């Protein structure tokens, strides 16, 4: 998939655990884990906003577009 989720990188930079982020954004560990592993098919803007607020970052810090044709 050409959209890569870098949630784990931002969490590591902020030294925040999945449990702590889950509590701050009021999402289940299961849903955050799906997002963190890149298995999510979509994300709500309200969820993205809450994550960015908790991690003090921008959406582009979490979501990255990779052009598959250029990476070949």
Residue, then its C-alpha position, 0 to 999 in steps of 0.5 A: x500500500x502506498x500510504x505508510x503509517x509511521x505511528x510507531x516512529x512518532x511514539x518512540x520519538x515522544x517516548x510514549x507507550x501504546x497504552x499511554x496513547x490509547x488513554x490520551x486519545x480514548x481509543x482501544x489498544x486493538x484499534x491503535x495497534x491496527x493503525x500502528x501496524x499499518x493494517x488499517x484501511x482508513x482513519x477518521x480525521x477526528x482520530x488523526x487530530x487526537x493522535x497529533x494533539x497527543x504526540x504534538x506532531x503534524x499529520x505528515x509526521x504520521x502518514x507518508x505517501x510512497x510512490x510504488x513506481x519510484x520505489x521499484 
